[in-house]
Amino acid sequence: MTRIKDWKVEDLTSEQKEIHDAIINGPRGHVVGPLRVWLNNPGLARSAQTVGAYARYGTCLSKGLSELAIIVTGRVWSSAFEWEHHAPLAIEGGIDPKHVETISLGKKPIFENPEQNAVFDFAAEANIIKNVSDNTYKRLVNLLGENAAIDIVGICGYYSLISMTLNVFKVPNDTDKWPLPEVKDFSEMVKS
């Protein structure tokens, strides 16, 4: 059960309706999850949805690499709603389903793809140890460039906001198709 009463479009203020329509007419196409919560506070909703449109659709990363950073963040936050929405997108983007399953268990997959490995390590360290090692940073920048490092920080930061919103306001999953096992210790995600 959510902690904030849901709204109907006809009850939105003109400011809320403007933001709602911008979301509907943008790449998302619908207002779900954290966006429904944020729309109660139009100032945050306007700013967050703009950052979110970039973090989801505008970065220099491929869809698969972007979704990998998103699911690492969602997993560390234990955000079932976020996991449910982005685990299938990661697979669609080229992340091996067995790697997605390993991440769901709070463990580090063994990637054959060096770019996927670099993005995973960068996102996992940023989320879990709240920093990245010099080696992890250099490896990512050498493979994907400095803008990729900036974009991954943006993705992880934005999806931390999303996950925190979903968890704090108890936004329920849409389905139970992508269950997220309980994990208390994520240290296995940052082991070498």
N, C-alpha and C positions, 0 to 999 in steps of 0.2 A: 504494500500500500504506500502511496506517495504521501509526503508530508504537506504538500501544497495542493490545494484544490485545483483541479483542471479547469480550463476555461473553454468557452465556445467562441468561435470567430465573431459572432454577432455581438458579444459582450466586450470586445476589445476597444480600447480608446483609439482615437485616430492615429496617435503615435505608434501604439502597439500594432495596429492594422497595417500601417506603412511598413514596419519591420517584417511582420508576418508575410506580406505580399512580396517583399524583396527576397525572402527566403524561398517562398513558393516558386517565384519566377527565376530563381538562381539555379545553380547546378544541383542543389539538394532535392528540390522539387516538393518537399514536404517538411512539416514542422513536427519533429518527434523528440523524445527523450529530453536531453538537457535544454534544447531550444525551447521546449514547452515550459520548462521551469524558468529559464531566463526571460522569456517574454513577459513574465510578471513584473520585471524590472527593465523597462525599455532601454535605459542607458547602457546597462550591461549587455542586453540582448543585441543592440545595434553594433557595439564594438566587438563583442565576442564572435558574432556570426560573420563579421568581415574578416577577422583574423582566421576563423575556421575555414572560410571559403579558400583562403590562400593555403592554409596548412593541409587541407584535404585535396585541393585541385590545382594549386598553382606552384608548387615547389619544383626544384630542379630534379627531383627523384622520380624514378619510374613508379608506376602504381604499386608494383610488388614491393619495392624497397620502402616506399612510404607506408604501405599497410603493415609491413614488418615492424617499423618503428611504432606504429599505432598499437599493434597487438601486444608488443612488449610492454608498452605503457599501461594498456588496459589490464594486462595480466598482473603487473606489479601492484596496481591499485585494486585488484580483485573485483573489477567492474564487469559483472556478468552481462549487463546490457551492452556495454561497449564490445566485449568479446563476441557476443552473439552477432553483432552487426559487422564486425571487421574481420573475424577469422575467415569467413567464406570469401571475403574480398581479397585477403592475403593469398589464399589459394588460387583464386581467379587471376591474381597478378603474378603468379608463377612461384609462390612459396610452396614447397613440397608439403603435402598434408601431414606427413610423419613429423616434419619440423614444427608445424603448427601444434600438433598433439604434444610434442615434447615441451614446447613453450607453455602450453596449458598446465603442464605438471610442475612448472616452475624450474625447469632445467634448461641447460644450454644445448641446442642441437649441434650436430656436426655438419656444417654446411660444406658442400662441394664448391659452391659459388663464392669467390672471395669478396665480392661486393655485398652479398647477403650477410656473410660472416662479419664484415666490417660494420655494417649498419646495425646488426644485432648487438655486437659488443659495445658499440658506441651508445645505443639506446639503453641497453641493460645497465651499463655502468652509470650513465647519467641519471637513470631512475632509481637505482639501488644504492650506489655509493655517493650519489649527488655530485659527481664529477667524473671525468674520464682521465685515464692514464695518458701519459705522453705517447706511449707506443700505440694505444688505441686511436688517439687523435691523429697521429702521423699516418697510420695505416689508412684511415678513412680519407684523409685529405689527399694522400698520394693516389688513391683509387678514384675518388669522386670529386675532389676539389673542396675549397673552403666554403663555397656556398652550400654544399651538401651538409657540412658540419653545422652551419647556421640554421639551415632548414630542419635538420633533425632536432636541434634544440627547440626550435619553434613548434615542431610537431609534438615532441614530448611534453613541452610546457602546455600547449593547448589541450592535448588529450589528458593531461593531468587535471586541468580545470574541468573538462567534461566528466572524467571519472569521479572526481571529488563531488561534483554536482549530483551525478547519478547516485552515488553512495549516500551522501548526506540527506538528500531529499527522497531516498528510498524509491527511486523510479524502477518499476518492475520490468523484467524481461518481456519481450513480445511473445517468445516461445521458449521451449526448453530444448531446442534442436542442437544447441552448442553449449552443453553444460561446462561449467568452469569448476574443476576440482578445488577443494579448499587447500591452500598452501600458506603456511605461516612464515617460512624461511626461504628467501629467494637467493641465498648465497650461491646456490648451484648454478645460477644463471650467469654469474660473473667469474666462475672458475676458469682458469686457463686450460 
